[in-house]
Amino acid sequence: MDFPTPEHNSFIIIPHTFAATRIYEEEGVSQVSPTTITLNISCSPIDDGVLTAEEMGTKAIIGFQRLKVWMDGILNYIILIDANSELLSVLQEKVGNHIMVIPGKPDDALLAALLHSKVTAITEDFLEIFTISLKATDTNDIERMYRCPDKHYPLPGIEYFDGDAAHEIPWWYRSTIDVRDFDKTDDVEEIAWYNSDPLAEIGKEYLTNDTEADIIVFDAWKKDK
């Protein structure tokens, strides 16, 4: 594990293991690779020098809850598929799993960058994300580590999306729970649900009323095998 720089005296590592299926094109043939992926996310509360220790703790809890809801509700049994795969449109119609649309082959290097960007967006203003490490059983559990302190990711913009995109930035830069992009002609209710950003409800009452909020469980997002 590549630890944060010395000026960060306190940090935590959040683990998460999930089953996934990678689908990509190899010489015109669709390749399917079931895998189990283990993430370790090193992070710490954002310290702007103004907040008290208690306020920092509160923000850290909210950031952690946002991250855990997203990981538990979205990543388990997810399909990772190249945006150019011919199977994408079929899977979107036929399967109930969440589908993460990747702007290229869903290998460990690209996946680590995408996840670092998405996690950073989800926990923005709450947690500072240092390093993400990723190990997958279909790549011999070789650990891939990724960090991006300047937040300038080597990732494309919405132009990767082949269509009239409903958003101006791709899913890996959005703080919402979604992991794919939509055409403006897609189901209006589905787009509105994603745009509502259910993650924003976590800790909202805590922050606005200074009272403890109820725990929010997004069962609707959890997918079975």
Backbone as JSON, one array per atom type, in Angstrom:
{
  "sequence": "MDFPTPEHNSFIIIPHTFAATRIYEEEGVSQVSPTTITLNISCSPIDDGVLTAEEMGTKAIIGFQRLKVWMDGILNYIILIDANSELLSVLQEKVGNHIMVIPGKPDDALLAALLHSKVTAITEDFLEIFTISLKATDTNDIERMYRCPDKHYPLPGIEYFDGDAAHEIPWWYRSTIDVRDFDKTDDVEEIAWYNSDPLAEIGKEYLTNDTEADIIVFDAWKKDK",
  "N": [[0.84, -1.2, 0.0], [0.58, 2.19, -0.87], [1.22, 4.74, 1.11], [-0.29, 7.83, 2.36], [1.27, 11.11, 2.08], [3.81, 12.4, 4.4], [2.77, 14.67, 5.77], [0.15, 14.14, 6.34], [-1.1, 13.13, 9.14], [-3.0, 11.44, 10.18], [-5.08, 8.95, 8.99], [-7.46, 6.82, 7.32], [-8.2, 3.49, 6.16], [-10.43, 2.23, 3.95], [-11.97, -0.75, 3.26], [-13.32, -2.78, 0.6], [-14.92, -5.49, -0.9], [-16.03, -7.0, -3.86], [-18.09, -8.84, -6.18], [-17.74, -9.1, -9.69], [-18.24, -8.73, -13.26], [-16.31, -8.61, -16.08], [-16.59, -7.31, -19.36], [-15.45, -7.18, -22.59], [-14.18, -6.27, -25.86], [-12.19, -8.32, -27.89], [-10.24, -8.56, -30.55], [-12.53, -8.46, -32.14], [-14.18, -10.25, -30.88], [-16.34, -10.9, -28.17], [-15.25, -10.88, -24.87], [-15.67, -12.46, -21.77], [-15.19, -12.1, -18.38], [-15.46, -13.28, -15.3], [-14.94, -12.05, -11.97], [-13.49, -11.32, -8.73], [-13.17, -8.43, -6.93], [-11.09, -6.51, -4.87], [-11.04, -3.59, -3.04], [-9.08, -1.01, -1.53], [-9.33, 1.9, 0.1], [-7.61, 4.71, 0.87], [-7.92, 7.45, 3.01], [-8.79, 10.65, 4.54], [-10.42, 12.9, 6.89], [-11.33, 16.1, 5.59], [-9.39, 18.83, 6.34], [-9.66, 22.1, 6.85], [-8.6, 23.9, 8.51], [-10.35, 25.44, 9.92], [-12.57, 24.13, 10.97], [-13.77, 22.51, 13.97], [-12.6, 19.69, 15.9], [-14.77, 18.03, 16.42], [-16.59, 18.83, 14.44], [-15.17, 18.14, 12.16], [-15.14, 15.39, 12.54], [-17.86, 14.79, 12.24], [-18.28, 15.46, 9.52], [-16.57, 13.59, 8.4], [-17.88, 11.19, 9.03], [-20.23, 11.46, 7.53], [-19.16, 11.54, 4.93], [-18.06, 8.96, 4.85], [-20.4, 7.41, 5.08], [-21.72, 8.1, 2.69], [-19.93, 7.01, 0.85], [-19.99, 4.25, 1.56], [-22.69, 3.57, 1.13], [-22.82, 3.93, -1.63], [-20.91, 2.0, -2.53], [-21.94, -0.42, -1.44], [-24.48, -0.47, -2.59], [-24.12, -0.29, -5.35], [-21.74, -1.53, -6.44], [-21.65, -4.35, -5.96], [-21.84, -7.38, -7.67], [-21.63, -6.16, -10.13], [-21.57, -5.27, -13.65], [-18.88, -4.72, -15.74], [-18.21, -2.96, -18.52], [-16.95, -2.3, -21.76], [-17.52, 0.74, -23.41], [-17.78, 0.58, -26.13], [-18.59, -1.96, -26.69], [-20.47, -4.42, -28.4], [-22.32, -5.77, -26.99], [-23.42, -4.11, -25.11], [-25.9, -2.65, -25.45], [-27.7, -4.76, -25.48], [-27.38, -5.93, -22.95], [-28.2, -3.82, -21.3], [-30.91, -3.9, -21.7], [-31.64, -6.48, -20.93], [-30.56, -7.47, -18.47], [-30.57, -7.36, -14.83], [-28.55, -6.4, -13.28], [-26.39, -3.77, -12.03], [-24.71, -1.71, -14.38], [-21.56, -0.72, -15.22], [-20.32, 1.55, -17.36], [-17.5, 1.65, -19.27], [-14.98, 3.78, -20.56], [-13.36, 2.4, -22.55], [-11.24, -0.56, -22.56], [-12.07, -2.54, -19.79], [-9.83, -2.79, -17.85], [-7.53, -3.26, -15.03], [-5.98, -0.91, -14.65], [-7.38, 1.27, -15.9], [-9.82, 1.02, -14.57], [-9.1, 1.56, -11.9], [-8.4, 4.28, -12.04], [-10.87, 5.4, -12.8], [-12.48, 4.69, -10.6], [-11.17, 6.04, -8.53], [-11.63, 8.68, -9.31], [-14.47, 8.77, -9.24], [-15.04, 8.14, -6.53], [-13.76, 10.28, -5.31], [-15.41, 12.37, -6.22], [-17.87, 11.66, -5.04], [-17.31, 11.9, -2.31], [-16.54, 14.49, -2.01], [-15.73, 17.52, -0.32], [-16.02, 16.27, 2.1], [-14.31, 14.02, 2.58], [-10.83, 13.52, 2.04], [-9.4, 11.9, -0.58], [-6.76, 9.71, -0.87], [-5.02, 7.33, -1.88], [-6.09, 4.69, -4.01], [-6.2, 1.24, -3.94], [-6.3, -1.73, -5.9], [-7.22, -5.04, -6.35], [-7.69, -7.96, -8.27], [-9.19, -11.11, -8.88], [-9.1, -12.23, -11.42], [-6.86, -11.18, -12.52], [-4.75, -12.28, -11.26], [-4.56, -11.33, -8.64], [-2.78, -9.22, -8.54], [-1.65, -6.23, -7.22], [-2.95, -3.11, -7.99], [-2.24, 0.27, -7.76], [-3.48, 3.57, -7.35], [-3.2, 7.09, -7.48], [-4.07, 10.55, -7.38], [-3.24, 13.41, -6.79], [-3.6, 16.03, -7.78], [-6.02, 15.95, -8.96], [-6.37, 15.87, -11.7], [-7.42, 13.9, -13.89], [-6.5, 11.27, -16.17], [-8.65, 10.94, -18.08], [-11.39, 10.7, -20.41], [-13.75, 13.27, -21.52], [-17.3, 13.93, -21.71], [-17.52, 13.43, -24.35], [-16.89, 10.86, -24.99], [-19.18, 9.47, -25.02], [-21.49, 8.03, -27.14], [-23.83, 9.6, -28.49], [-26.62, 11.79, -27.73], [-25.89, 13.21, -25.0], [-27.28, 13.25, -21.69], [-26.08, 14.61, -19.67], [-23.49, 17.02, -18.91], [-21.01, 16.32, -18.06], [-19.14, 13.25, -17.66], [-20.06, 10.16, -15.92], [-18.07, 9.5, -14.04], [-17.15, 11.87, -13.0], [-19.24, 12.92, -11.63], [-21.16, 13.52, -8.65], [-23.23, 11.91, -8.12], [-25.08, 8.78, -7.75], [-24.92, 7.13, -9.94], [-23.37, 5.04, -12.53], [-23.09, 5.13, -15.21], [-23.78, 6.74, -18.37], [-26.45, 8.65, -19.88], [-28.69, 8.89, -22.65], [-30.45, 11.71, -23.89], [-32.88, 10.93, -24.79], [-33.54, 8.74, -23.36], [-35.3, 6.85, -20.79], [-37.29, 9.06, -19.04], [-38.01, 9.16, -16.32], [-36.09, 7.54, -15.14], [-33.7, 8.98, -15.6], [-34.3, 11.28, -14.14], [-34.37, 10.22, -11.6], [-31.69, 9.47, -11.16], [-30.55, 12.02, -11.36], [-31.53, 13.18, -9.09], [-29.81, 12.67, -7.11], [-29.49, 10.72, -4.74], [-27.53, 10.25, -2.82], [-26.95, 12.7, -1.74], [-28.77, 13.1, 0.26], [-27.83, 11.9, 2.49], [-26.87, 12.64, 5.68], [-27.85, 15.2, 5.39], [-29.83, 16.37, 7.04], [-28.41, 16.43, 9.37], [-26.44, 18.31, 8.81], [-27.85, 20.67, 8.25], [-29.69, 21.16, 10.32], [-28.37, 20.63, 12.62], [-28.96, 18.37, 14.04], [-29.19, 14.9, 14.77], [-29.43, 12.81, 11.98], [-31.73, 10.43, 10.52], [-30.76, 7.06, 9.71], [-30.19, 6.33, 6.37], [-31.27, 3.98, 4.06], [-30.74, 2.66, 0.98], [-32.36, 0.5, -0.38], [-33.42, 0.03, -2.86], [-31.38, 0.27, -4.63], [-29.8, -1.89, -4.38], [-28.58, -4.81, -5.88], [-29.27, -8.2, -6.7], [-27.57, -11.32, -7.4]],
  "CA": [[0.0, 0.0, 0.0], [1.31, 3.44, -0.94], [0.57, 5.56, 2.12], [-0.28, 9.27, 2.11], [2.51, 11.81, 2.38], [4.01, 12.54, 5.85], [2.01, 15.72, 6.45], [-1.12, 13.59, 6.76], [-0.74, 12.35, 10.33], [-4.04, 10.49, 10.52], [-5.9, 8.56, 7.85], [-8.1, 5.51, 7.46], [-8.28, 2.69, 4.95], [-11.76, 1.64, 3.84], [-11.93, -1.89, 2.35], [-14.58, -3.29, 0.04], [-14.74, -6.58, -1.85], [-17.27, -7.22, -4.6], [-18.05, -9.69, -7.37], [-17.98, -8.33, -10.91], [-17.99, -9.42, -14.54], [-15.78, -7.72, -17.11], [-16.92, -7.66, -20.73], [-14.74, -6.31, -23.52], [-13.97, -6.82, -27.19], [-10.82, -8.73, -28.18], [-10.19, -8.98, -31.95], [-13.89, -8.61, -32.64], [-14.91, -11.26, -30.11], [-16.63, -10.46, -26.81], [-14.63, -11.66, -23.82], [-16.36, -12.34, -20.49], [-14.27, -12.52, -17.32], [-15.93, -13.1, -13.92], [-13.84, -11.74, -11.07], [-13.77, -10.72, -7.43], [-12.29, -7.27, -6.82], [-10.93, -5.95, -3.53], [-10.57, -2.2, -3.0], [-8.66, -0.39, -0.28], [-9.35, 3.34, -0.16], [-7.01, 5.46, 1.96], [-8.5, 8.79, 3.03], [-8.89, 11.3, 5.84], [-11.32, 14.06, 6.87], [-10.76, 17.32, 5.05], [-9.09, 19.8, 7.39], [-9.4, 23.41, 6.28], [-8.07, 24.76, 9.56], [-11.43, 26.22, 10.52], [-13.5, 23.26, 11.68], [-13.36, 21.87, 15.21], [-12.42, 18.25, 15.78], [-16.1, 17.43, 16.36], [-17.16, 19.11, 13.12], [-14.45, 17.29, 11.21], [-15.62, 14.03, 12.74], [-19.19, 14.7, 11.64], [-18.13, 15.43, 8.08], [-15.96, 12.31, 8.04], [-18.93, 10.16, 9.11], [-21.11, 11.64, 6.37], [-18.43, 11.09, 3.76], [-17.97, 7.5, 4.93], [-21.72, 6.85, 4.79], [-21.95, 8.27, 1.24], [-19.1, 6.04, 0.16], [-20.46, 2.89, 1.82], [-23.97, 3.37, 0.43], [-22.52, 3.76, -3.06], [-20.23, 0.73, -2.76], [-22.84, -1.54, -1.14], [-25.65, -0.46, -3.46], [-23.8, -0.27, -6.77], [-20.62, -2.35, -6.93], [-21.81, -5.79, -5.83], [-22.33, -8.08, -8.86], [-21.71, -5.2, -11.23], [-21.0, -5.62, -14.95], [-17.95, -3.7, -16.22], [-18.24, -3.19, -19.96], [-16.42, -1.29, -22.68], [-18.6, 1.52, -24.02], [-17.88, 0.21, -27.54], [-18.98, -3.36, -26.84], [-21.74, -4.66, -29.07], [-23.26, -6.37, -26.03], [-23.9, -3.12, -24.16], [-27.34, -2.36, -25.6], [-28.45, -5.97, -25.12], [-27.34, -6.09, -21.5], [-29.01, -2.78, -20.69], [-32.31, -4.29, -21.81], [-31.93, -7.84, -20.48], [-30.09, -7.88, -17.15], [-30.95, -6.5, -13.72], [-27.36, -5.91, -12.58], [-25.88, -2.46, -12.39], [-23.73, -1.77, -15.45], [-20.61, 0.38, -15.27], [-19.87, 1.72, -18.74], [-16.1, 2.05, -19.22], [-14.52, 4.38, -21.82], [-12.22, 1.61, -23.0], [-11.19, -1.9, -21.99], [-12.2, -2.43, -18.32], [-8.71, -3.42, -17.16], [-7.3, -2.73, -13.68], [-5.43, 0.45, -14.68], [-8.44, 2.22, -16.18], [-10.82, 0.92, -13.52], [-8.58, 2.24, -10.71], [-8.52, 5.73, -12.27], [-12.3, 5.72, -12.78], [-12.98, 4.58, -9.23], [-10.59, 7.14, -7.75], [-12.35, 9.9, -9.69], [-15.85, 8.69, -8.76], [-15.01, 8.21, -5.07], [-13.43, 11.67, -4.98], [-16.6, 13.18, -6.46], [-18.88, 11.29, -4.06], [-16.93, 12.33, -0.95], [-16.03, 15.86, -2.08], [-16.06, 18.37, 0.83], [-16.12, 15.46, 3.31], [-13.1, 13.22, 2.75], [-9.77, 13.64, 1.04], [-9.02, 10.57, -1.04], [-5.35, 9.63, -1.23], [-4.7, 6.25, -2.81], [-6.96, 3.52, -4.15], [-5.54, 0.02, -4.43], [-7.28, -2.63, -6.49], [-6.75, -6.39, -6.67], [-8.76, -8.74, -8.89], [-8.81, -12.52, -9.0], [-8.84, -12.61, -12.82], [-5.53, -10.69, -12.89], [-3.81, -12.92, -10.32], [-4.47, -10.56, -7.4], [-1.7, -8.24, -8.59], [-2.22, -5.0, -6.69], [-2.83, -1.88, -8.76], [-2.47, 1.43, -6.91], [-3.67, 4.8, -8.12], [-3.4, 8.32, -6.74], [-4.16, 11.7, -8.27], [-3.35, 14.53, -5.85], [-4.05, 17.28, -8.4], [-7.36, 15.69, -9.49], [-6.4, 15.95, -13.16], [-7.44, 12.49, -14.28], [-6.29, 11.0, -17.6], [-9.91, 10.34, -18.51], [-12.09, 11.54, -21.4], [-14.96, 13.96, -21.12], [-18.56, 13.32, -22.14], [-17.45, 13.11, -25.79], [-16.76, 9.41, -25.17], [-20.54, 8.93, -25.11], [-21.98, 8.06, -28.52], [-25.23, 9.98, -28.46], [-26.91, 13.11, -27.2], [-25.8, 12.93, -23.57], [-28.17, 14.0, -20.79], [-25.24, 15.37, -18.75], [-22.36, 17.69, -19.54], [-19.79, 15.62, -17.64], [-19.4, 11.81, -17.55], [-20.46, 9.67, -14.59], [-16.95, 9.42, -13.08], [-16.94, 13.19, -12.41], [-20.47, 13.35, -10.97], [-21.3, 13.06, -7.26], [-24.43, 11.08, -8.06], [-24.86, 7.36, -7.49], [-24.88, 6.38, -11.19], [-22.09, 4.62, -13.09], [-23.18, 5.15, -16.66], [-24.39, 7.95, -18.89], [-27.77, 8.48, -20.49], [-29.09, 9.72, -23.78], [-31.6, 12.55, -23.53], [-34.11, 10.25, -25.2], [-33.77, 7.6, -22.47], [-36.44, 6.94, -19.88], [-37.24, 10.32, -18.31], [-38.08, 8.9, -14.88], [-34.8, 6.99, -14.71], [-32.74, 10.07, -15.58], [-34.67, 12.16, -13.04], [-33.98, 9.53, -10.35], [-30.25, 9.64, -11.01], [-30.26, 13.44, -11.16], [-31.96, 13.6, -7.76], [-28.64, 12.44, -6.26], [-29.89, 10.22, -3.42], [-26.42, 10.33, -1.87], [-26.96, 14.03, -1.09], [-29.67, 13.08, 1.4], [-27.11, 11.37, 3.64], [-26.31, 13.69, 6.52], [-28.4, 16.51, 5.08], [-30.48, 16.9, 8.24], [-27.32, 16.65, 10.33], [-25.72, 19.53, 8.45], [-28.7, 21.87, 8.2], [-30.42, 21.39, 11.56], [-27.51, 20.29, 13.75], [-29.57, 17.26, 14.77], [-28.8, 13.63, 14.17], [-30.36, 12.37, 10.95], [-32.0, 9.0, 10.46], [-29.95, 6.31, 8.77], [-30.89, 6.14, 5.1], [-30.9, 2.74, 3.4], [-31.26, 2.67, -0.37], [-32.54, -0.87, -0.79], [-33.77, -0.02, -4.29], [-30.17, 0.25, -5.44], [-29.06, -3.14, -4.21], [-28.9, -5.81, -6.88], [-28.88, -9.56, -6.4], [-26.76, -11.92, -8.47]],
  "C": [[0.87, 1.24, 0.0], [0.62, 4.45, -0.03], [0.59, 7.04, 1.75], [1.04, 9.9, 2.53], [2.6, 12.12, 3.86], [3.17, 13.61, 6.52], [0.62, 15.27, 6.87], [-0.87, 12.65, 7.93], [-1.77, 11.28, 10.67], [-4.88, 10.21, 9.28], [-6.49, 7.19, 8.12], [-8.05, 4.8, 6.12], [-9.62, 1.96, 4.96], [-11.7, 0.49, 2.83], [-13.31, -2.21, 1.78], [-14.25, -4.35, -1.0], [-16.07, -6.85, -2.55], [-17.03, -8.13, -5.8], [-18.4, -8.83, -8.58], [-17.77, -9.22, -12.13], [-17.5, -8.39, -15.54], [-16.18, -8.23, -18.49], [-16.22, -6.68, -21.66], [-14.55, -7.03, -24.85], [-12.49, -7.13, -27.38], [-10.8, -9.32, -29.58], [-11.58, -9.32, -32.48], [-14.74, -9.63, -31.9], [-15.12, -10.75, -28.69], [-16.02, -11.42, -25.81], [-15.35, -11.4, -22.5], [-15.46, -12.91, -19.4], [-14.87, -12.24, -15.95], [-14.75, -12.87, -12.99], [-14.36, -11.3, -9.72], [-12.71, -9.64, -7.21], [-12.27, -6.78, -5.38], [-10.33, -4.55, -3.64], [-10.08, -1.87, -1.6], [-8.51, 1.1, -0.57], [-8.76, 4.06, 1.05], [-7.47, 6.91, 1.88], [-8.45, 9.38, 4.43], [-9.9, 12.43, 5.75], [-10.61, 15.27, 6.3], [-10.6, 18.34, 6.18], [-8.74, 21.14, 6.75], [-8.88, 24.41, 7.31], [-9.09, 25.58, 10.28], [-12.32, 25.36, 11.4], [-12.9, 22.75, 12.99], [-13.2, 20.38, 14.96], [-13.77, 17.54, 15.67], [-16.74, 17.64, 14.99], [-16.47, 18.28, 12.04], [-14.91, 15.84, 11.31], [-16.98, 13.81, 12.11], [-19.1, 14.61, 10.13], [-17.51, 14.12, 7.61], [-16.99, 11.18, 8.04], [-19.85, 10.25, 7.91], [-20.43, 11.16, 5.09], [-18.32, 9.58, 3.71], [-19.3, 6.85, 4.58], [-22.04, 6.96, 3.3], [-21.18, 7.2, 0.46], [-19.61, 4.62, 0.33], [-21.78, 2.6, 1.13], [-23.73, 3.14, -1.05], [-21.89, 2.39, -3.32], [-21.17, -0.45, -2.54], [-23.99, -1.63, -2.14], [-25.34, -0.64, -4.93], [-22.79, -1.33, -7.2], [-20.87, -3.85, -6.9], [-22.5, -6.4, -7.05], [-22.47, -7.16, -10.07], [-21.1, -5.77, -12.5], [-20.14, -4.45, -15.4], [-17.77, -3.91, -17.72], [-17.7, -2.0, -20.74], [-17.59, -0.58, -23.36], [-18.81, 1.14, -25.49], [-18.32, -1.23, -27.77], [-20.35, -3.48, -27.49], [-22.78, -5.25, -28.12], [-23.91, -5.35, -25.11], [-25.4, -2.9, -24.26], [-28.19, -3.56, -25.2], [-28.51, -6.12, -23.6], [-28.19, -5.04, -20.8], [-30.49, -3.13, -20.71], [-32.63, -5.58, -21.06], [-31.56, -8.15, -19.04], [-30.51, -6.88, -16.08], [-29.77, -5.94, -12.95], [-27.09, -4.46, -12.93], [-24.79, -2.65, -13.44], [-22.86, -0.52, -15.39], [-20.05, 0.45, -16.68], [-18.49, 2.37, -18.74], [-15.68, 2.65, -20.56], [-13.27, 3.7, -22.36], [-12.29, 0.22, -22.39], [-11.19, -1.81, -20.48], [-11.08, -3.16, -17.57], [-8.47, -2.72, -15.82], [-6.84, -1.27, -13.69], [-6.53, 1.48, -14.9], [-9.49, 2.21, -15.08], [-10.37, 1.66, -12.25], [-8.71, 3.75, -10.86], [-9.98, 6.17, -12.2], [-12.85, 5.71, -11.36], [-12.42, 5.7, -8.35], [-11.34, 8.44, -8.04], [-13.77, 9.9, -9.13], [-15.91, 8.83, -7.24], [-14.69, 9.63, -4.61], [-14.64, 12.57, -5.15], [-17.67, 12.92, -5.4], [-18.59, 11.87, -2.69], [-16.39, 13.76, -0.91], [-16.58, 16.7, -0.93], [-16.16, 17.58, 2.14], [-14.83, 14.69, 3.6], [-12.09, 13.58, 1.67], [-9.29, 12.24, 0.68], [-7.56, 10.59, -1.47], [-5.15, 8.57, -2.3], [-5.81, 5.21, -2.82], [-6.1, 2.36, -4.64], [-6.62, -0.96, -4.86], [-6.6, -3.95, -6.79], [-7.93, -7.19, -7.21], [-8.29, -10.18, -9.11], [-8.51, -12.91, -10.44], [-7.55, -11.99, -13.35], [-4.52, -11.09, -11.82], [-3.57, -12.12, -9.05], [-3.25, -9.63, -7.36], [-2.28, -6.89, -8.2], [-1.9, -3.8, -7.58], [-3.15, -0.7, -7.84], [-2.58, 2.68, -7.76], [-3.86, 5.97, -7.17], [-3.38, 9.48, -7.72], [-4.32, 12.95, -7.41], [-3.84, 15.83, -6.47], [-5.43, 17.16, -9.03], [-7.49, 15.94, -10.99], [-6.28, 14.53, -13.7], [-7.22, 12.32, -15.78], [-7.5, 10.29, -18.2], [-10.61, 11.26, -19.5], [-13.25, 12.29, -20.79], [-16.18, 13.26, -21.69], [-18.54, 12.96, -23.62], [-17.27, 11.61, -26.03], [-18.12, 8.77, -25.46], [-21.07, 9.12, -26.53], [-23.48, 8.33, -28.53], [-25.39, 11.39, -27.95], [-27.01, 12.99, -25.69], [-26.7, 13.83, -22.74], [-27.39, 14.85, -19.8], [-24.06, 15.97, -19.49], [-21.03, 17.05, -19.16], [-20.12, 14.15, -17.45], [-19.59, 11.39, -16.1], [-19.31, 9.68, -13.6], [-16.59, 10.78, -12.5], [-18.17, 13.68, -11.64], [-20.57, 12.77, -9.56], [-22.52, 12.19, -7.07], [-24.08, 9.6, -7.98], [-24.64, 6.55, -8.77], [-23.47, 6.08, -11.69], [-22.19, 4.42, -14.6], [-23.85, 6.45, -17.08], [-25.65, 7.62, -19.67], [-27.92, 9.37, -21.7], [-30.32, 10.53, -23.36], [-32.93, 11.91, -23.9], [-34.42, 9.03, -24.33], [-34.97, 7.87, -21.56], [-36.32, 8.16, -18.96], [-37.22, 10.1, -16.81], [-36.74, 8.39, -14.35], [-33.76, 8.09, -14.61], [-33.03, 10.99, -14.4], [-34.26, 11.55, -11.7], [-32.48, 9.68, -10.11], [-29.89, 11.08, -10.69], [-30.64, 13.91, -9.76], [-30.83, 13.43, -6.74], [-29.04, 11.97, -4.87], [-28.78, 10.27, -2.39], [-26.42, 11.65, -1.11], [-27.85, 14.06, 0.14], [-28.96, 12.58, 2.67], [-26.46, 12.51, 4.42], [-26.88, 15.07, 6.3], [-29.03, 17.16, 6.31], [-29.44, 17.25, 9.3], [-26.66, 18.01, 10.08], [-26.57, 20.78, 8.56], [-29.36, 22.19, 9.53], [-29.62, 21.1, 12.82], [-28.15, 19.22, 14.64], [-29.23, 15.97, 14.03], [-29.86, 13.15, 13.18], [-30.6, 10.87, 11.07], [-31.04, 8.34, 9.48], [-30.77, 6.03, 7.52], [-30.37, 4.86, 4.45], [-31.55, 2.72, 2.03], [-31.38, 1.23, -0.89], [-32.8, -1.0, -2.29], [-32.54, -0.13, -5.17], [-29.44, -1.08, -5.36], [-29.54, -4.19, -5.2], [-28.45, -7.17, -6.4], [-28.03, -10.08, -7.56], [-27.52, -11.93, -9.77]]
}
